[in-house]
Amino acid sequence: MSFKYKLAKKRKSPSNPQAETEWHAIPTITNRLTTRSVCKVVTRNTTTAPTEAESTFNLVCDGIVHELQQGNSVQLGELGWLRLSFGSEGVEDLTQFDAATMIKNVKIVFTPSKALMAEIRKDLVFENAGVVEEGFTFPTTKAYLDYKQTGQLPTPGGSGTGGSDDDDSGQGTFG
């Protein structure tokens, strides 16, 4: 299975606008699947109707809210675990702490199971989908390097200044 990424510059110290930058891989999301779409996929070779799976999924989601509000960690089968987390402002005098105004950024933390991560990593390869710089996405690393050398932007449907991109597969395995 191939997962696409792009290369983008990031500051070594994000809070310092003068910090040096270095290239990092960033994931490229291909599609956003709805719950209905996922339920159709997971029920395709079963006797379960997609609407039944979707109803069950919605019931689980409804139940999770209550359990997380109670401070429980919730396991979702081999998918993993959900729990609530948050940050807060600090006080020197504990009698001055007010949870209603000082607890901030309530969020749900998902921890995938080891089995899920092992299955995802199995046979996963990464494919370079280009280079991003200043909001422009170059289709390949070669096209970006050609632009840096010539100042010519790649033409639509082309790979920069011409030539084969065979040496720019960007593929690597994960494991």
Buried (B, 14 or more C-beta within 10 A) or exposed (E): EEBBBBBBEEEEEEEEEEEEEEEEBEEBEEEEEEEEEBBBEEBEEEEEEBEEBBEEBEEEEEEBEEBBEEEEEBEBEEEBEBBBEEEEEEEEEEEEEEEEEEEEEEEEEEBBBEEBEEEEEEEBEBEBBBBBBEEEBBBBBBBBBBBEEEEEEBEEEBBBBEEEBEEBEBEEEEE
